[in-house]
């Protein structure tokens, strides 16, 4: 497979991002599969390397070296480790914008970004729901997009994402369930899983318990599953949300389609927090991160584990290769 040029976004400079990227670069030295370009500043990366106690490759330490895609940051003021400020949020936003520009200019093939801090970004004027919505707008996406997660061989996706729980039920529809499942299956095909075994969860406790605890399963989720089966997908459900991950952990399924954020995230992060990656599905290029936060509480202490970002780079390389089958998704934005 051809080498992939991956843009490594430093993320929030007051969090663990710079030290994670420094560790990743140190562990990946000499890798032929991917080529890296760090997006941020040399000073922030050097600070991360100092915390991590690692040496950086010359490509990112040399002035204007090919491994550094720099942003302007000399007007942002001081960055204080472990503190969310407008300066740290603006650093992250400028890095994301530089990553988008690099993709459009053909400088990189994929984006792997260290954890961001949404509060800091809000202080800097960020008014999107999250970075997925922001990047989808920047890339002009008109199709369905949502987050996917991967832990080892198990994948999850969700029909709704960063919305209040009180709004979830009104957003569940056959079209959204079908779109989320199709997008996840197409992404998995790109990663080498030709025919994923899929299970769709219910929305209510015990998947509605025959209609006694809600009718979304019989009126919406069940018909969506029937439609997916008619389209040729290997899909089961609606499954009870409180037990579905027991089967998934035993290897019964490759993909769990959940109805809302915490249905999947709590289970997956409990099973393997330091190995979970998040894929921004539906963008024109792979964009992947670790499923952890900016971790202000441990920033600067050399405690952050780069395992998830290393896995994110491997997945970015696989997803950057020509698709085995065309991806398709209904034209509908995620909520």
N, C-alpha and C positions, 0 to 999 in steps of 0.2 A: 504494500500500500504506500502511496506517496506520503511524504512528510506533511504535517499540518503545522501551519503558522498560528500559534495560539497567543492571543493577547491576554496577559495576566494583569488584571486590574487590582491595584493595591487595596481597594475598598476604603473603609473608614480609617484614616491615619492615626486616630486616637485609640483604636482598638487593636485586635490581634492580627489584622490583615497584613501589615508589612513584615512581621516576623514569620507569619505562615508562608508568604510568598518567598521570603529568603530561604526558609527551610526547604521548600519545594524545589527551588533552583539548585540548592546544594545537593539534594538527593537525586536530581535529574541530570546532573552534570554528565556530559558525554552521550546523552540519549539521542538516538538517531531518528526515532519515530516522530518527534515533534520539535519544532523550533519555537522559542519563546520570545515575546516582546513584552516588556513590563510597561504598564500604563500608569503613570503617576509622576513621581519625582525621584531623582537619584538620592536626594537627602532623606526622604521618607523610607526608601528601600534600605539605605545604609543604616538608618536607625534600627530598622527591623533586623538586619543582619547582625548588628551589635548585640541586640537583645538575645538573638538566637545563637550567637557564638559561632557563626558560619562565615566562610569566605564566599564571595560572589564571583560569578564568571566575568571575565574581562568585557564581554559584549555589553553588559549592563552597567559597568563601572566606568568605561571610557567615555569622555565627553562626546555627546552626539553619537554614541555607539549604536549599532544596528539593533541592539536588544532593548533600547529604551525609547518609548514614545512619550515624550514629556508633556506635562500640562503646565500652565502658568499657575504658580502658587505663591509668588513672592509678595502678592498684595493681600494675602489672607490673614496675616497676623500669626501669632504663636499657636502651635498645636500642643495641647496638654494631654498627655496620655491618660485615658480613662475618663475623659470629660467630653460630653456632647456639646458642640458649639456650632454656630453658623459657619465658622471657618472649616471645621472638619466636614460638615455637610456639603459645603461648596466644593471642597476637594474631591469628594466622592462624585458629585454631579458632573464636575468637569472631566473626571476620569471616564465616566460612562459616555459622555458626549464624544470624548476622544476615541473611545472604543468603537462607537458607531461610525465615526468618520473614517477610522482605519479599515473597518469592514468595507465601507462603500468605496474606498480608494484601492482596495485589493491588497492592503498591507497585512491583513490577518484573515484567517479562515474561520476562527472560532473565538469565543470570549469565555474565559474562566475568571470569575471575580471573587475576591476575598469578601468576607462579610461586611455588609453595610449597616448603618444605623439610621433607621427611618426618622427617629426624632431629630437627629442632627440635620438630616436632609430637609425636614420640615422647617427647621430654624433657618435654613438657607433659602427658603421660598419654594421648596418642592411641593407641588399640589396634586400629584398623581396618586392613585391608590397604592402603587408599589412600583418597583423597578421593571416588572414585566409590562405593566401598562405603559410606562414611560418608553421602554425600548420598542414596544409594538407601535407606538405613535411615531417614534423616530424612524422606524423602518417602513412605515406606511402599511402596516398589516391590516387586512380587511377580513381575514378568516378567523376561525375560533382559535383562541389561545388560552392556555392555562398552565399551571405548574404540574410537573411530574416529579416523583421522587424515586430513588433507587437505593436499595440496600442489598449488596451482594447480588443474588439472582432474583430478588423480589422487587417489583415495581409497584408504585401506586400513582393514581391520578385522582382528580376531584372535579365534581360537577360545578361546585361553587368554591370560592377561595376566601379572599380577605373581605368578608362581609359580616355584619352582626348576625348572631344566631337567630334573632327574631325575624330576619329577612330570608332565611335559607329556604323554608318550605315554599314560599311564593316564587322562588327562582328555579325550582326543580321542574324540568319539563322533559318530555321524550326527546325533543330535538337536542337539548343540551347533553343529556346522557349519551345519546348516540354520537354526538360530535366529540365529547371528551374521550369516549372509548376508541373511536376511530383514530383520533390524533395520537393517543397513547400507543395503540397497536402499530401505527405507521412509524412512530419514533423507535419502537422496539425492533421493528424490522430493520431499520437503519443500523441498529446496534447488533444485529446478527441473530435475533430471535424471530424466526420466520413465521411461526404460528403460535402466538402466546395463548396460554390457557388463562381465561379471564373469569373473574367473579365480580358481580356488581352487588354492593351492599344495599340494604334497605335504608330508609331515612329514620324510621321510628324504632323504639326498643323492640327487640324480637322480630324485626322486619314487619311490624304491624300486627303480628299475632292473629292473622286471619281477618284483619279489619277491625279488631277490637281496640287497637291502639293507633289508629290512623289508617287512611285508605290510599296514601301515596303509592304504596307498593303495588296494589292491585290496579289502580287507575292510571298510573304514570310509569313507574319503574318497570313493572312486569311487561307492559306493552313495548317499552323501549328494548328490553332484552329479547323479546320475540322478534322484533324487527332486525336486531343485530344478528340473531341466529339465521334469519332468512337471507341476510347478506353474506353469510358464510363464516361468521366469527364463532370461535369456540368459547361460548360464554354461558355462565350459570348465574342464578340468583332469582329474586333478591335474597341475599344472605343476611342473617342476623349480624348486626355490626359488632356485638359483644363477643362473638366467637369466630368470626371469619378469619382473623389473623392466627388462630390456632392451626387451622388447615394450611394457611399460607406459610407459616413457619415450618410445617412438616413437608413443604414442597408440593402441595396439591395445586397451587396456582402460580402463574408467573406475574399476573397483574391483578391488583385489587382496585376497582373503581369505587371511590367513596363519594358521598353526597356533599360533604363539607370538610373544611380544613382539618379540624382536630380528630375526625373519625380515623384518618390515616396517620396523621403526624404523631399523635401520642403513641400509637402502637409502634410505628417504625423507629422513632427515636428511642423508645424504650428497648427495642431489640438490638440497636446498634448505633447509638448517637454519633460516635466519632467516625462512622463509615458512611453515613447517609449523605447523598448529594441531591441537589435540586436542579431540575432541568426546566428552563423556560420554554415550554412547548408552543409551537406555532410561529416562531420567528424564522426568518430566512437563513439564519446561521445558528449553530449550536451556541447556547449561552447557559453556563452551568456554574453552580457555586456549592459550597459546603452548606449543609442544612443547620448550621449553628449561627449564633449572632456575633456581634462585634466583641462580646465578652470583655467589657471594660473592667470587670472585677479581676481578671487575670492578665490584662494587657501589660506588657513590659516585664513580665516575670518569667518568660521562657517556659510557659506551661502549655501553650497551645499546640495541639496535635495536627500536623498537616495531612494526615491520611486521607481525609475526605477530598481535599483539593487535589491530591495526587490522583485519586480515583476519578475526579472530575476531568482532569487532563486526559486520562486514558479514554474516557467516554467521549470527550470532545473530539479526539482523534478519530474514533470509530464513526461518530455521527457525521464527520466531515467528508467521509468517503461517499462515492456515488451510491444512490439508493438502490436497493435490490428490487423495490417495487414503489410505484408512485404513492406519495402521501396525499391524503384527501381529508377535508374537514368542512363542515357546514359553515357558512358565513355568519358567525355570531361571536361577539366579544364575551370574554369571561367576566364573571362578577366576583 
